[in-house]
């Protein structure tokens, strides 16, 4: 059991658990001797087939990024060149706010408690720190391949799969391997992966991970880095008992690095964060408003029987926009899907009753623009991390005001602008003041009717 009580930190106890390597990269681009030394080091230590292109070994000089005041370049973080190469291939040049705030500390080995909304770049923030650490400190002993080095726990299958996809991109130029364990997909295939592949980075949902860990098909006793993503959602979905059991299987918090991220921090999550981390650094990049200022929010007050015709008008008026519609119940999503389909609107459904392989395919089609409109429940929708979603519609106001923040956070990601439209009828209009309290601002209300009549 993790010890919740921490002694007053001494000078030694607050030091990072592992010292980072010396800076090999020259401070000045004109320092030719340093450059030569760096090249020799690379040739001896970092040459692998992924870095060779027609005899040329990639170096950071192949990825020039201008210095911009107020922005932190990935160049400035002394990352391994193989990580920088993957970052360049993904098209990133400057750190997002959460990356700029956390990476200088996590790269030194410190634990982090981070408050950040979806779409802020937090996935890359913890993956870059983990991957860099594993490259800087390769294993010194031979071990069975089912011993995980890095463990990332996410509340939903969709989120776990998307984290794994990003991890695969960031490890594309090195030997590290990514394994995903989630429910709803083939247990046997995942079991074979654990038996035949090195488990360098393990991305998992709590239930499936616990099944494999209890049967000792995956070993967590030598985990070097633990990430808990969207901790508040794990709490609301009832996963905390499973997460506690999993964490008890990992090394003590003093000997592992722990990074915990959450969009909100209710008291239970605050207590767990302190219990699971060791003298953590705390970072918050949430704006004063709980919701993204790039999102134009409006509430349409409508009669219950007017919701569908108003929604149809809204979608047709904004033809071609990538749209997510949230409903509170599975039966409501099914009904909406049928109405949209009959109206010849290109749509798909994402809810817990849809088979996992179909959900994965649906998300890919939505990302690729094959599907225009997605109808989702809160649990399924939490795993939707897709850029360029222009419109989010709350067909029903969420029963939990915090879910309003998570729902509309599907749009306005990465600095883009977005719009959220919420329908409020006499059944749920009483939720508006509570939602406004959570978001910290008044939301514009407009009375809407079906103007096509």
Secondary structure, DSSP 8 states (H G I E B T S, - for coil): ----------TTTTS-SS------S-SSTT-HHHHHHHHHHHHHHT--GGGEETTEE--GGGS-----TT--BGGGGT--HHHHHHHHHTT--B--HHHHHHHHHHTTT--EEEE--TTSSHHHHHHHHHHHHHHHS--SS---TTB-SEEEE-SSHHHHHHHHHHHHHHTTTSS--EEEE-TTS-HHHHHHHHHHS--SEEEE-HHHHHHHHHTTSSB-TT--EEEE-SHHHHHHTT-HHHHHHHHHTS--TTTSEEEEEES---HHHHHHHHHHSSS-EEEE---SSSS-TTEEEEEEE--GGGHHHHHHHHHHHTTT--EEEE-SSHHHHHHHHHHHHHTT--EEEE-TTS-HHHHHHHHHHHHTTS-SEEEE-HHHHTT---TT--EEEESS--SSHHHHHHHHTTSSGGG--EEEEEEE-TTTGGGHHHHHHHHTS--EEEE---TT-
